[in-house]
């Protein structure tokens, strides 16, 4: 069987495993939609003066789509790699005839598929419930999805290599993710003059949020957001390099 066929089979296995884990499905797929419903309903008549009077729901819908994608491709990937390494699953997989590329490729392909699905679910919900305008530049949005999902998966694998054991997984993964989510303008715009915004601009989350909102903003004339894509891809490359240098198949020795 070819490597591509094996990767596709592993992707199918990952999909079944994901669907059979209700808690994972809720937090990855349903949770961003719940946030969209809550904050969208509370602020549906509000306009953002710092963004030219843009309706809050027109801002919040794409930002929640970006949040869902990041949750799947970063936090979920990092947590899964740590769990499988520390539980001995990766070690057993390595001893099997399944090629390494097919194993990792199937897992990452599942994360990309789930992240893209979460983003589309949020966009659909925002459009139907709050009349959020969908992007006119679907090709640009598709490019953004591909670059962001691949990059955040690479970052997730890289960060998983820094997690020493299973007990440290959630504090490190979510402790590095949620603070940056807040200061990057995911839940509400952060003034560009703020020191927090300057700090967040170093990291890829703010760039993904800004690029996604710009693609959906009817008043924006921005084409392909090359600057944002460059920063996101650069962090992805750093994550991939870290994963190559620090990846471990075996659990931490106690």
C-alpha angles and dihedrals in degrees: 000000000000124000090247092054092048091050090051091050091050089050089054090051091050090050092053092047091050094049090050092055105076095182092055092047092051098050095041101040110015102036096066089049091051090052090049091052094047101044094033091055093046094050104026093122096043123107126202110234092190088061097048096271095307110171112254092234090053087057098039098049097063092037090057089048088055091047092053092050092049092047091054099040099039113022097031094045094047092048093047094050092050093047094048093046096048094043091052095246094121091049091053091046090052090055091052125086090252109115116242092236092055092048096050093035092055093049094048093043089055091051091051092048093049093044092051091047091051090051092050092046090054092047091050092048092048092048095048098040103034103019091242111181114247119224120275090204101064092162090058091047091050090051090050091051093051096048095042096046093048093045096047090048089054091048090049093053090046094051091047087062089060094053107097099201145350094270090059095048102091097039092051099038098043093031090061094041111045100048089052090046090058098045092043094067098253096135098026135359116273116210111253091229092059118108087226090058090050090051092047091051089071091064130064100241096075091048093052092048093048093046093048094047091048092053089053098041108104090206095051118104093189114133121193107349095227095166093054092043091052094054092046092049091045091056089047091054090049090051092049092049091050091049092051092051100040107027115134128192097190129068122254112279113242 
